Amino acid sequence: MAVVSHNSARLLTSFFGVSGSGRVLVPINFRLSGAEVAYIVEHSGASMLLVDPELEESLSHVSAAHRYVIGAESDALLYDFDNAPRGWSAPDEDATATINYTSGTTARPKGVQLTHRNIWINASTFGWQTGVSDRDVLLHTLPMFHCNGWGMPYAVTGMGGEHIVLRKVDGAEILRRVAEHGVTLLCGAPAVVSAVLDAAAEWDGPIPGNGTTRIVVAGAAPPTRTIERVETELGWEFIQIYGLTETSPLLTMNRSRAEYDELSPSERAARLGRAGAPALGVDMRASADGEIQARANMVMAGYWSQPEATAEAMEDGWFRTGDGGVIDDEGYVAILDRKKDVIISGGENVSSISVEDALHSHPAVAEVAVIGIPHEKWGETVHALVVLSSGAEATEAELIAHCKTLLAGFECPTGIEFRDELARTATGKLQKFKLREPYWAGRERQVN
């Protein structure tokens, strides 16, 4: 069953009702274009599609054998059975529970098969290492389609905690919910942190959650100054994790330790800026060429109907993350570069190749390279370097508008530069590391 929806109580319960009955859930990014959603529904083989009412118009052409708009009317249809649905007669921990589609090095997203075992171990580990208990109140500031809400829906439910569902991120609304519901835990990309900090600057009175709220951040490492502000201006505990959809997602966690207590706020923030140490049960290594690799029970079963891609992602039992980095003497991982052709903007994966394909479809474009460049709010933003065909003309606005007809909004370039040529190897391969260098000069790492 495929679901494309903003955060909602119905989406939350689908994680338990669908997978818990032995069926497979396909949570889809609501920011994707209609064509991308249609591809995922078809590729996954979903026989049922549930659509958020806000998305019904834009996804009206996306179909499945059974298609419903989420709401009271569909509730009546879904729960009005001629016969009671069959239960899961033979539960299997290695059965596929969810298929989560992620952008990567190909123009088409890949379906990550997560098993019941993957999900259970990730949720148990994540919950244990973040101290989840029945006293916790989780505010869903992270879109639940993102690797099943990183596993927090399972962890909090399993421990008897409370869920507060937020459909859309708004800094002031987050603070209001923290105050009203006593929120103790939330997750999100650095853009969520920025939104809360901006709202806190305008907040009248003490900041809600001071000393009681912890925020788990992933998707990109925020600037050290941002981490410091979370702890000094909000009074919230900052926890950083690193992982991928393919790893359910938890690989590393960086949480304040006793030895940090005597450090200055800036020194603490610098320590917390690392990706962290491997989570319980996770082995990590850096390959000879600097790629971070992982081996754990949380690593996916494979890519749905893509055995070649699965084989390419695995190396003797180790999952190749596609991220370049180092592991220090304390075992802490630091991500320095991204070997996969992926940009992470506002916590969303953007395939450079899909953006390049969109630009190449414009008749004026001869060559194009799409890269991620630093952005204060989003971590990275999509930037295109374009060589026009001989005698052709096109403006930045024209090419961006062209992309908007083919891609989701977050995938479109926010800037386009016109070049006479692009850096290539002797064999003609684009040297994206050279193209990125000027934008990342003076920084320790080539990702945000």
C-alpha positions in Angstrom: 0.0 0.0 0.0 1.4 3.4 -1.1 0.7 6.5 0.9 1.6 10.1 -0.2 0.7 12.4 2.6 1.8 15.2 4.9 2.2 14.2 8.5 -1.2 13.0 9.9 -2.6 10.6 12.4 -3.8 8.3 9.6 -0.3 8.2 8.1 1.1 7.4 11.6 -1.2 4.5 12.2 -0.5 3.1 8.7 3.1 2.3 9.9 1.5 -0.2 12.3 -1.7 -1.3 10.5 -0.1 -2.1 7.2 3.2 -3.6 8.1 1.8 -5.1 11.2 -0.7 -7.2 9.2 2.0 -8.6 7.0 1.5 -6.2 4.1 4.1 -3.8 2.7 3.9 0.0 3.2 5.3 2.4 0.7 5.5 5.9 2.2 6.1 8.5 -0.6 7.6 12.0 -0.4 4.7 14.4 -0.8 7.1 17.0 -2.3 7.7 14.8 -5.4 6.2 15.7 -8.8 3.2 13.7 -10.1 5.4 11.8 -12.6 7.8 10.8 -9.8 4.9 9.6 -7.6 3.4 7.6 -10.5 6.8 5.9 -11.1 7.1 4.9 -7.5 3.5 3.5 -7.4 4.1 1.5 -10.5 7.6 0.3 -9.7 6.7 -0.8 -6.2 3.7 -2.7 -7.5 1.4 -1.0 -4.9 -2.2 -2.2 -5.4 -3.6 0.5 -3.2 -2.8 4.3 -3.1 -3.9 6.7 -0.4 -3.6 10.4 -1.2 -3.6 13.4 1.1 -6.6 15.7 0.3 -4.2 18.6 -0.2 -2.4 16.7 -2.9 -5.5 15.3 -4.7 -5.5 17.9 -7.5 -1.8 17.7 -8.3 -1.8 13.9 -8.2 -5.2 13.3 -9.9 -3.6 11.5 -12.8 -1.7 9.0 -10.5 -3.7 5.8 -10.3 -3.6 2.4 -8.7 -6.0 -0.6 -8.6 -7.5 0.9 -5.5 -7.2 4.6 -4.9 -8.6 6.7 -2.0 -8.3 10.3 -0.8 -7.4 10.1 2.9 -10.2 11.3 5.2 -13.5 10.3 6.9 -15.0 9.1 3.6 -12.1 6.7 2.8 -12.1 5.5 6.4 -15.7 4.2 5.9 -14.7 2.5 2.7 -11.5 1.0 4.1 -13.1 -0.3 7.2 -16.3 -1.6 5.6 -15.3 -5.2 5.0 -17.5 -7.9 3.4 -15.2 -10.3 5.3 -12.7 -9.6 8.0 -9.2 -9.1 6.5 -6.9 -12.1 6.9 -4.3 -11.7 9.6 -0.6 -12.4 9.2 -0.6 -16.2 9.4 3.2 -16.7 9.6 5.1 -13.6 10.9 8.6 -13.4 9.5 11.2 -10.9 10.8 13.0 -11.0 7.4 9.9 -10.1 5.5 9.8 -6.7 3.8 7.9 -4.2 6.0 8.4 -1.0 4.1 9.8 0.1 0.7 11.2 3.6 1.1 12.2 5.4 -2.1 15.3 7.5 -2.1 17.1 9.7 -4.7 20.6 8.6 -5.4 23.1 8.3 -8.2 20.5 7.4 -10.8 17.7 9.6 -12.3 15.1 7.3 -10.9 14.7 6.8 -7.2 15.5 3.4 -5.7 13.2 1.4 -3.5 14.9 0.5 -0.2 13.6 -2.7 1.2 13.5 -2.6 5.0 12.5 -5.7 6.9 10.7 -6.1 10.2 14.0 -7.0 11.7 15.7 -3.8 10.3 12.9 -1.6 11.6 12.7 -3.3 15.1 16.4 -3.1 15.7 16.7 0.5 14.5 13.8 1.6 16.7 15.1 -0.2 19.7 18.6 1.1 19.3 17.5 4.7 18.5 15.0 4.7 21.4 17.5 3.3 23.9 20.3 5.7 22.9 18.1 8.8 23.0 16.5 7.7 26.3 12.9 7.3 25.0 10.4 6.5 27.8 6.7 6.6 28.5 7.2 10.1 29.8 8.2 11.4 26.3 6.1 13.5 24.1 7.2 13.4 20.5 6.4 16.3 18.1 6.5 15.1 14.5 8.5 17.9 12.9 10.2 15.3 10.6 8.1 14.2 7.6 7.1 10.6 8.4 7.9 9.4 4.9 11.6 10.1 5.7 12.8 6.6 6.4 9.6 5.9 8.5 10.3 9.0 10.6 13.8 7.7 11.3 12.1 4.9 13.4 10.9 7.3 16.2 7.2 6.4 15.6 8.0 2.8 16.5 10.3 3.7 19.4 7.9 6.2 21.1 4.9 3.9 20.6 6.8 0.9 21.9 7.6 2.7 25.1 4.2 4.2 25.5 5.0 7.8 24.8 2.7 10.4 23.3 2.6 11.6 19.7 1.8 15.2 18.6 1.4 15.4 14.8 2.5 18.6 13.0 1.6 18.7 9.3 3.9 21.5 8.3 7.1 23.0 9.8 6.7 26.4 11.3 9.1 27.7 14.0 6.5 29.6 16.0 4.0 26.8 15.9 6.7 24.3 17.0 7.4 26.5 20.1 3.6 26.8 20.8 3.2 23.0 20.6 6.2 22.5 22.9 4.6 24.9 25.4 1.1 23.4 25.1 1.9 19.7 25.1 5.1 19.6 27.1 7.0 18.2 24.1 10.3 16.5 25.1 11.5 15.2 21.8 11.6 16.2 18.2 13.6 15.3 15.1 14.4 17.2 11.9 16.9 18.6 9.4 19.0 21.7 10.2 16.3 23.8 8.5 13.9 22.9 11.3 16.5 24.1 13.8 16.9 27.4 11.9 13.1 27.9 11.9 12.9 27.4 15.7 15.8 29.7 16.4 14.3 32.4 14.2 11.0 32.1 16.0 12.6 32.1 19.4 14.1 35.5 18.7 10.6 36.8 18.5 9.1 34.7 21.3 7.5 36.6 24.2 8.6 35.0 27.4 10.7 32.1 28.5 11.5 29.6 25.7 9.4 26.4 26.1 11.2 23.2 26.7 14.3 24.8 28.3 16.0 22.0 30.1 13.5 19.4 29.2 13.5 19.1 25.4 16.0 17.3 23.1 16.2 17.7 19.4 17.7 15.0 17.1 19.2 16.4 13.9 20.3 14.7 10.7 20.3 15.2 7.0 23.4 17.5 7.1 25.6 18.8 9.9 24.6 22.3 11.0 27.2 25.0 11.6 28.9 24.8 15.0 27.4 28.2 15.9 23.9 26.8 15.3 24.5 23.9 17.6 25.8 26.4 20.3 22.6 28.5 19.9 20.3 25.5 20.4 21.9 24.8 23.8 22.4 28.4 24.9 19.3 30.2 23.4 16.8 27.4 23.5 18.2 25.4 26.4 17.4 22.2 24.4 19.7 19.2 24.2 21.3 18.8 20.8 21.8 15.3 19.5 23.2 14.6 16.0 22.9 11.4 14.1 24.2 10.1 10.8 22.6 7.5 8.6 20.8 6.7 5.4 17.5 5.3 4.3 19.4 2.1 3.4 20.5 1.7 7.1 17.0 2.2 8.6 18.7 4.9 9.2 20.7 5.0 12.4 24.5 4.5 12.0 26.1 7.0 14.4 25.0 9.2 17.3 26.7 12.2 18.9 25.2 13.1 22.3 26.7 15.2 25.0 28.9 13.2 27.4 29.9 13.8 31.0 33.4 15.0 29.9 31.8 17.8 27.9 30.3 19.4 31.1 33.4 21.5 31.8 33.8 22.7 28.2 32.7 26.1 27.0 29.5 26.3 24.9 31.6 26.7 21.7 33.9 23.8 22.6 30.9 21.6 23.3 29.3 22.6 20.0 32.5 21.7 18.2 32.4 18.2 19.7 28.8 17.8 18.9 29.4 18.8 15.3 30.9 15.5 14.4 28.6 12.7 13.0 29.2 10.7 16.1 30.3 7.3 17.2 28.7 4.1 15.8 25.4 3.1 17.4 25.1 -0.1 19.3 25.6 -3.1 17.0 27.1 -1.0 14.2 30.5 -1.6 12.7 32.1 1.2 10.6 35.2 1.6 8.6 36.8 3.9 6.0 37.9 2.2 2.8 41.2 2.9 1.1 39.7 5.7 -0.9 38.1 7.3 2.1 34.5 6.0 1.7 32.6 5.4 5.0 31.2 1.8 5.0 28.9 0.2 7.6 27.8 -3.3 8.7 24.8 -3.8 10.9 21.5 -5.5 11.4 19.8 -2.3 10.3 21.3 -2.5 6.7 18.5 -3.0 4.1 17.6 -6.3 2.5 18.3 -4.7 -0.9 16.9 -2.3 -3.5 13.4 -3.4 -4.7 13.6 -5.2 -8.1 17.2 -3.8 -8.6 19.7 -6.6 -7.9 22.5 -4.9 -9.8 22.1 -1.8 -7.7 22.0 -3.9 -4.6 25.2 -5.7 -5.5 26.9 -2.4 -6.3 26.0 -1.0 -2.8 27.4 -3.9 -0.9 31.0 -5.0 -0.6 31.7 -8.2 1.3 28.8 -7.6 3.7 29.6 -3.9 4.1 27.2 -1.2 2.9 28.9 1.5 0.9 27.4 4.8 2.1 28.8 6.9 -0.8 30.1 9.5 1.8 33.7 10.3 2.2 35.0 10.8 5.7 37.4 9.8 8.5 37.1 7.9 11.8 39.3 9.4 14.5 41.1 7.7 17.4 38.0 7.8 19.6 35.9 6.1 16.9 34.0 9.2 16.0 33.0 9.6 12.4 33.3 12.9 10.5 31.7 13.2 7.1 33.9 15.3 4.8 32.6 14.7 1.3 29.8 13.0 -0.6 31.0 10.5 -3.2 27.5 9.8 -4.5 26.1 12.3 -6.9 23.5 13.5 -4.3 22.8 16.9 -2.9 21.1 17.2 0.5 19.0 20.4 0.7 16.9 21.0 3.7 17.1 17.3 4.6 15.9 16.2 1.2 18.0 14.1 -1.2 18.3 15.6 -4.6 19.7 13.5 -7.5 22.1 15.6 -9.5 21.5 13.4 -12.4 17.8 14.0 -12.5 18.3 17.7 -12.4 20.9 17.5 -15.2 18.5 15.4 -17.3 15.8 18.1 -16.8 18.2 20.8 -18.0 19.5 18.8 -20.9 15.9 18.5 -22.2 16.0 22.3 -22.9 17.0 22.8 -26.5 19.5 25.6 -25.6 21.6 23.5 -23.2 24.6 21.7 -24.5 26.4 20.7 -21.3 25.4 20.9 -17.6 26.8 20.0 -14.2 24.6 20.2 -11.1 26.4 20.6 -7.7 25.5 21.4 -4.2 26.8 24.7 -2.8 26.6 26.0 0.8 23.4 27.6 2.0 22.9 29.1 5.4 19.4 27.9 5.9 19.2 24.7 3.8 22.7 23.4 4.4 23.2 23.0 0.6 21.3 24.3 -2.4 21.1 23.1 -5.9 23.3 25.0 -8.3 23.7 24.4 -12.0 26.7 25.2 -14.3 25.5 25.4 -17.9 27.2 25.5 -21.3 24.8 26.7 -24.0 24.6 25.3 -27.5 26.4 27.3 -30.2 24.3 30.3 -31.1 21.6 29.5 -28.5 20.3 31.9 -25.9 18.6 31.2 -22.6 18.3 33.1 -19.3 18.7 31.8 -15.7 15.0 32.4 -15.1 14.0 30.6 -18.2 16.0 27.4 -17.3 14.7 27.4 -13.7 11.1 27.7 -15.0 11.8 24.8 -17.4 13.0 22.7 -14.5 9.8 23.5 -12.5 7.7 21.8 -15.2 9.6 18.6 -14.8 10.8 18.4 -11.1 9.6 18.9 -7.6 10.2 22.4 -6.3 13.0 21.4 -3.9 14.9 19.6 -6.7 15.0 22.7 -9.0 18.2 24.9 -9.2 18.1 28.0 -7.1 21.0 29.4 -9.2 22.4 28.9 -12.7 25.8 30.0 -14.0 26.7 30.0 -17.6 30.2 28.7 -18.5 32.2 28.4 -21.7 33.3 24.9 -20.6 33.2 22.5 -17.7 36.2 20.8 -16.0 36.6 17.2 -17.3 39.1 14.4 -17.1 41.1 13.2 -20.1 38.4 10.7 -20.8 35.7 13.4 -20.7 34.2 12.7 -17.3 33.0 15.7 -15.4 35.3 16.6 -12.5 32.6 17.8 -10.0 35.1 18.1 -7.2 36.9 20.8 -9.1 33.6 22.5 -10.0 32.6 22.5 -6.3 35.9 23.7 -4.9 35.5 27.5 -5.4 32.2 27.4 -3.5 33.5 25.4 -0.6 36.9 27.2 -0.3 38.1 27.7 3.3 35.8 25.0 4.7 37.0 21.8 6.3 34.5 19.6 4.4 32.7 19.6 1.1 29.2 19.0 2.5 26.9 20.8 4.9 
